[in-house]
Amino acid sequence: MSAIHPAIERAPLDPGFLDALTERFGARAHRSGAMLAQHGASESHFETCLPDAVVFVHSTGEVVELVKMCIAANVPIVPYGAGTSIEGNATPIRGGVSVDLSEMNAILAVNAEDFDCTVQAGVRREQLNEHLRDVGLFFPIDPGANATIGGMASTRASGTNAVRYGTMREAILSLRVVTPDGREIRTSRRARKSAAGYDLTHLFIGAEGTLGIITEVTLRLNPIPEMISSAVCSFETLAGAVDTVVQSIQMSVPLARVEILDDMQMKACNAWSKLDYPELTTLFFEFHGSPSYVAEQVETVKELAALNGGGEFQWSNLPEERSKLWKARHEAYYAAVAVRPGAVGWATDVCVPLSRLTECIGETKADLQAATLPATILGHVGDGNFHVIFAIDPNEPAEMVEAEALNARLVERALAMDGTCTGEHGIGLGKQDWLIKELGEDAVDLMRTIKHALDPKDLFNPGKIFVF
């Protein structure tokens, strides 16, 4: 299956450079086929593009050394975390070195009294929350995958808790970054606010490794709620489910999580996760707060759901039941692809203003019902963000064409509603044309100007976000 943006023509690397990598990094410099394939593949439909080498780094200093070696040899360098990005964000389309930060996984400091912590880029989300549990704090950003914090910062991740706790944009206080000229910088201090110069922190958040390699992240933390309650409610209509969410937010219910799964996604999740929920459009909720406040939230949402055609409102405070529910949600992508043995998944996402959400999802559902290939809808409807997952037969080129057309209609629809072509996946390889459509050529050209100023050789994750 072809990628939307095929691999850029690349020159072979000097064998002397590869030998120098091995001499400096020893067994942590890899050139085996299996390791190259792992770092050249994507979880989505993009074709594999192999790097020339993979290097596992253990410190910011080592990243600086590696960057300087690559600069001297004019070799592209692509940061890699857990490999869960699905817009081809970490695919090395010009080869070069894939710098794997997953072994930079130390939690450097937890400042419980200040509600923040500093971690290396390779720390995983679940690892961090396990470490924080004993001090009564947690890191709320949950994109579904057990991603690395550095990768989440690079793609401006959000996820299931964003409706209450925000996204990585709000969660990050400071970054340590290695720039394309081999310098190590710190973008900010730990103070909760600052008016000191340009906001360098937010320049690197969401830049997908094109402007620098993030090696350390300082994060805001939150107290673990006194009570956490989850609920599930099925609806006869898609509109009824979306209206319940919008009305809940309009009534100032502080939903911690609210996820929508359409009937096709629920069918897939029941089969994959061994559940027995009705195969109807369904909302997964989570409420945080004191016992009395959670009970009040549940009662309000329960009443709204009933008014909008919702069925039985099932809720639970038991951790094991909540874990089962959210595990199924986190595995929804794999469930959707598994409806066709041997299928390739293509996940896309948009985000629109809440007032247009019912219309956008409804029109998208009508498109999918008329399509010839299976597709599901799910998403973080509390902030207007939802996903479509296509399950494509890799041996049927016509299905890729159909998926491209459906995706184009979806993005055009979102942009017409003053939304965005991607709420959380990023631009990567797949949505570069849509970025121009969304922001205009002048805005994207300003991005190119910034890229050229920081990375004039175009060595940092080349070919992503826009053509340089």
C-alpha positions in Angstrom: 0.0 0.0 0.0 1.4 3.4 -0.9 1.8 6.2 1.5 0.1 9.5 0.7 3.6 11.1 0.7 6.1 8.6 -0.7 9.6 8.4 0.6 11.9 11.3 -0.4 14.8 10.4 -2.6 17.8 9.9 -0.3 21.5 9.5 -0.7 23.4 6.6 0.8 25.2 7.3 4.1 29.0 7.3 4.3 30.0 4.0 5.9 32.5 5.9 7.9 29.7 7.8 9.6 27.9 4.5 10.5 31.1 3.1 11.9 31.6 6.2 14.0 28.1 5.7 15.5 29.0 2.2 16.5 32.4 3.4 17.9 30.6 6.1 20.0 27.4 4.3 21.1 28.5 0.7 21.0 25.7 -1.9 21.2 23.2 1.0 21.4 23.8 1.8 17.7 21.7 -0.7 15.6 21.7 -1.5 11.9 19.8 -4.8 12.0 16.8 -5.2 9.7 14.4 -5.9 12.5 15.4 -2.8 14.4 15.3 -0.6 11.3 11.8 -2.0 10.4 10.5 -1.3 13.9 11.6 2.4 13.7 10.5 2.8 10.1 6.9 1.6 10.4 3.8 3.3 11.5 0.7 2.1 13.3 -1.4 3.4 10.4 -1.5 3.0 6.6 1.8 4.7 5.7 4.4 2.5 4.1 7.5 1.6 6.0 10.6 3.9 5.4 13.7 2.5 6.9 16.3 4.6 8.8 19.9 3.9 8.1 20.6 3.4 11.8 18.9 3.5 15.2 20.7 4.9 18.2 19.4 4.6 21.8 20.4 7.6 23.9 20.6 7.9 27.6 21.2 11.6 28.4 20.7 15.1 27.0 24.5 15.2 26.5 24.4 12.1 24.3 21.7 13.7 22.2 23.9 16.8 21.8 26.8 14.5 20.7 24.6 12.6 18.2 23.1 15.8 16.7 26.6 17.3 16.2 27.7 14.1 14.4 24.7 14.2 12.2 25.1 17.9 11.4 28.8 17.3 10.4 27.8 14.5 8.1 24.5 16.1 6.8 22.5 13.2 8.1 18.8 13.5 8.9 17.8 12.7 12.5 14.3 11.7 13.6 13.2 11.5 17.3 11.4 8.3 18.3 9.5 7.5 21.5 7.0 4.7 21.7 6.1 4.7 18.0 2.4 5.2 18.6 1.9 8.3 16.3 -0.5 7.5 13.5 0.1 10.3 11.0 3.6 9.0 10.1 5.0 11.6 12.5 8.2 9.5 13.3 8.6 7.8 9.9 12.1 8.5 8.6 11.2 9.3 5.0 14.7 10.5 4.2 16.5 7.8 6.1 19.2 8.9 8.5 19.3 8.2 12.2 16.3 7.3 14.3 17.2 8.6 17.8 15.3 6.4 20.2 14.7 8.2 23.6 12.7 5.4 25.2 15.6 4.5 27.5 15.8 8.1 28.8 13.1 7.1 31.2 14.1 8.6 34.6 11.7 10.6 36.7 14.1 13.4 37.8 12.0 15.3 40.3 8.6 15.4 41.9 7.7 18.7 43.6 4.5 17.6 45.4 4.0 20.9 47.1 4.2 22.7 43.8 2.1 20.2 41.9 4.8 19.6 39.2 7.4 17.1 38.2 10.3 16.9 35.7 10.9 13.7 33.7 13.1 12.5 30.9 11.4 12.3 27.5 11.2 8.5 27.4 9.1 8.2 30.6 5.8 6.7 29.7 2.4 8.0 30.9 1.5 4.9 32.9 4.9 4.7 34.5 4.6 8.3 35.7 1.2 7.8 37.2 2.3 4.7 39.0 5.2 6.7 40.5 3.0 9.6 41.5 0.3 7.5 43.2 2.0 7.5 46.6 2.1 11.3 46.8 -1.6 11.7 45.9 -1.0 13.3 42.5 -1.6 12.2 38.9 -0.8 13.3 35.4 -4.2 13.6 33.6 -3.3 13.7 29.9 -4.4 10.3 28.5 -4.1 9.9 24.7 -5.1 6.2 25.0 -1.7 4.7 24.1 0.9 4.3 26.7 3.0 7.0 25.0 6.2 8.6 26.1 6.0 12.1 27.6 8.4 13.5 25.0 6.3 12.1 22.1 3.2 13.5 23.7 4.8 16.9 23.9 6.0 16.7 20.3 2.6 16.0 19.0 0.6 18.2 21.4 -1.3 15.2 22.5 -4.6 15.4 24.4 -7.1 12.5 24.8 -9.8 11.3 27.1 -9.3 13.7 30.0 -8.9 16.9 27.9 -12.4 18.1 28.4 -11.6 18.8 32.1 -7.8 18.9 32.4 -6.7 20.3 29.0 -4.0 19.1 26.6 -0.3 18.9 26.6 -0.3 22.6 25.7 -1.7 23.4 29.1 0.2 20.7 31.0 3.8 21.6 30.2 5.7 24.2 32.2 9.1 23.8 30.7 11.2 21.8 28.2 14.8 20.9 27.8 15.5 20.8 24.0 18.5 20.0 21.8 18.4 22.4 18.8 19.4 21.6 15.2 22.7 23.4 15.7 23.6 21.1 18.7 22.8 23.5 21.5 21.0 22.4 24.7 18.4 24.9 25.9 15.8 25.2 28.7 12.7 27.0 27.5 11.4 28.2 30.9 11.6 27.8 34.7 9.0 26.1 36.9 7.0 29.3 37.7 3.4 28.9 36.8 3.5 32.0 34.7 6.1 34.2 33.1 6.4 37.2 30.7 10.1 36.7 30.1 10.7 36.9 26.3 9.3 34.7 23.6 7.3 31.7 24.6 9.8 29.1 23.5 8.0 26.3 25.4 5.0 26.4 23.2 7.1 26.8 20.0 8.4 23.3 20.5 5.1 21.7 21.7 3.5 20.2 18.6 6.5 20.8 16.4 6.8 17.0 15.8 10.6 17.1 16.2 11.1 19.4 13.3 12.6 22.2 15.4 14.4 20.4 18.1 14.6 17.1 20.1 12.8 17.3 23.5 14.9 15.5 26.2 13.2 16.6 29.5 9.7 17.9 30.3 8.4 19.7 33.4 4.7 19.0 33.9 1.8 20.3 35.9 0.2 17.7 38.1 -3.3 17.4 39.7 -4.5 15.9 43.0 -6.0 12.4 42.7 -9.8 13.0 43.1 -11.5 11.8 46.3 -13.9 9.7 44.2 -13.9 8.6 40.6 -17.0 7.2 39.1 -17.6 5.8 35.6 -20.8 5.4 33.7 -22.0 3.9 30.4 -25.2 4.9 28.6 -26.5 3.7 25.2 -28.6 5.9 22.9 -31.0 5.1 20.1 -29.7 8.0 18.0 -26.2 9.5 17.4 -27.7 13.0 17.8 -29.2 12.1 21.2 -25.8 11.1 22.5 -24.0 14.2 21.2 -26.7 16.5 22.5 -26.4 15.0 26.0 -22.7 15.9 26.1 -23.2 19.4 24.8 -26.1 20.1 27.2 -24.0 18.7 30.1 -21.2 21.1 29.4 -23.7 24.0 28.9 -25.0 23.2 32.5 -21.4 23.4 33.8 -21.1 19.7 34.7 -17.3 19.2 35.0 -17.1 16.0 33.0 -13.7 14.5 33.6 -14.0 12.2 30.6 -16.8 11.7 28.0 -16.2 9.4 25.0 -18.6 8.6 22.2 -18.5 5.2 20.3 -20.9 4.7 17.5 -22.8 1.4 16.9 -20.1 0.0 14.7 -17.4 0.8 17.2 -19.4 -0.8 20.0 -19.8 -3.9 18.0 -16.1 -4.0 17.4 -15.3 -3.4 21.1 -17.7 -6.1 22.3 -15.9 -8.6 20.1 -12.4 -7.4 20.9 -12.7 -6.8 24.6 -15.3 -9.5 25.4 -18.0 -7.0 26.5 -21.8 -7.3 26.2 -23.0 -3.7 25.9 -25.8 -2.9 23.4 -24.5 -2.3 19.9 -25.8 1.2 19.8 -24.2 4.6 20.0 -22.8 4.8 23.5 -21.2 7.3 25.8 -18.5 6.4 28.3 -18.4 9.0 31.2 -16.1 9.6 34.1 -16.8 11.9 37.0 -14.3 13.3 39.6 -14.8 14.9 43.0 -16.2 14.4 46.4 -18.8 11.6 46.9 -21.7 14.1 47.1 -20.4 16.2 44.1 -20.0 13.1 42.0 -23.5 11.9 42.9 -24.8 15.3 41.8 -23.0 15.2 38.5 -24.2 11.7 37.8 -27.8 12.6 38.5 -27.7 15.7 36.2 -26.2 13.8 33.3 -28.5 10.9 33.9 -31.6 13.2 33.6 -30.2 14.8 30.4 -29.5 11.4 28.9 -33.1 10.2 29.5 -34.4 13.4 27.8 -32.3 12.6 24.8 -33.3 9.0 24.3 -30.7 7.4 26.5 -31.2 3.9 27.9 -30.1 2.5 31.2 -27.4 4.6 33.0 -24.9 2.1 34.3 -22.3 3.5 36.7 -19.7 2.2 39.1 -17.1 3.4 41.6 -15.2 0.1 41.6 -11.6 0.5 40.2 -11.6 -2.9 38.4 -14.8 -2.1 36.5 -13.5 1.4 35.6 -10.3 -0.2 34.4 -12.1 -2.7 32.2 -14.2 0.1 30.6 -11.3 2.4 29.8 -9.1 -0.5 28.7 -11.7 -1.3 26.1 -11.8 2.4 25.0 -8.0 2.5 24.7 -8.0 -0.6 22.5 -10.8 0.7 20.3 -8.4 1.3 17.4 -7.3 -2.3 17.4 -10.9 -3.4 17.8 -12.0 -1.4 14.8 -9.2 -2.8 12.5 -9.8 -6.3 13.7 -13.3 -6.4 12.2 -11.5 -7.5 9.0 -8.7 -10.0 9.4 -5.6 -8.7 7.7 -6.9 -5.2 7.4 -4.8 -2.0 7.6 -6.1 0.7 9.9 -6.4 4.4 8.9 -7.4 6.7 11.8 -8.2 10.3 11.1 -9.5 13.0 13.4 -11.0 16.5 13.3 -12.2 18.9 15.9 -15.1 21.4 15.6 -16.8 24.0 17.8 -19.2 22.3 20.2 -22.2 24.0 18.6 -21.5 22.2 15.3 -20.5 18.8 16.7 -23.9 17.1 16.3 -24.1 18.3 12.7 -20.5 17.3 11.9 -20.8 13.8 13.4 -24.3 13.2 11.9 -23.1 14.1 8.3 -20.0 12.0 8.8 -22.1 9.0 9.9 -24.3 9.3 6.8 -21.2 9.2 4.6 -19.9 6.1 6.4 -23.2 4.3 6.1 -23.1 4.8 2.3 -19.5 3.6 2.1 -18.4 0.1 0.9 -15.6 -0.3 3.5 -16.1 -0.6 7.3 -15.4 2.4 9.4 -16.2 3.5 13.0 -16.6 6.8 14.8 -15.3 7.4 18.3 -13.9 10.4 20.1 -13.5 12.9 22.9 -16.8 14.7 22.2 -16.5 16.9 25.3 -14.1 19.1 23.4 -15.5 18.7 19.9 -12.9 16.1 18.8 -13.7 12.8 17.2 -12.0 10.1 15.1 -12.9 7.9 12.1 -11.1 4.6 11.8 -11.2 2.9 8.4 -10.4 -0.9 8.1 -8.8 -1.2 4.6 -8.0 -4.3 2.7 -4.3 -3.7 1.6 -4.9 -5.8 -1.5 -7.7 -3.5 -2.8 -6.3 -0.2 -4.0 -9.9 1.1 -4.6 -10.5 1.0 -0.9 -7.6 3.4 -0.3 -9.1 5.8 -2.9 -12.5 5.6 -1.2 -11.0 6.2 2.3 -9.1 9.2 0.9 -12.4 10.6 -0.5 -14.3 10.1 2.8 -11.4 11.6 4.8 -11.4 14.6 2.4 -15.2 15.1 2.9 -14.7 14.9 6.7 -11.9 17.5 6.8 -13.7 19.8 4.4 -16.8 19.6 6.6 -14.8 20.4 9.7 -13.0 23.3 8.1 -16.3 24.7 6.8 -17.5 24.7 10.5 -14.4 26.7 11.5 -12.8 23.5 13.0 -9.4 21.9 12.4 -8.1 19.1 10.3 -6.6 17.4 13.3 -7.5 17.7 17.0 -4.7 15.6 18.3 -3.0 13.3 15.7 -0.8 16.1 14.3 0.1 16.8 10.7 2.9 14.4 10.1 2.7 13.1 6.5 -1.0 12.7 6.0 -2.4 16.2 6.5 0.1 18.6 5.0 -2.2 19.8 2.3 -5.0 20.3 4.8 -2.8 22.5 7.0 -2.5 24.9 4.1 -6.2 24.8 3.5 -6.9 25.4 7.2 -4.4 28.3 7.9 -3.5 29.6 4.5 -0.3 29.7 2.6 1.1 32.8 4.4 0.7 31.2 7.8 2.4 28.0 6.7 5.1 30.0 5.0 5.8 31.7 8.3 6.2 28.2 9.8 8.7 27.4 7.0 10.6 30.6 7.9 10.9 29.5 11.5 12.0 26.0 10.4 14.6 27.5 8.1 16.0 29.8 10.8 16.4 27.0 13.3 17.2 24.1 10.9 18.6 25.5 7.6 19.9 22.1 6.5 16.4 20.5 7.1 17.9 17.6 9.0 15.4 17.4 11.9 12.5 15.1 11.0 12.5 16.3 7.4 9.3 16.1 5.3 6.9 16.5 8.2 4.2 19.1 8.7 5.1 20.8 5.4 7.5 20.5 2.5 10.6 22.6 3.2 
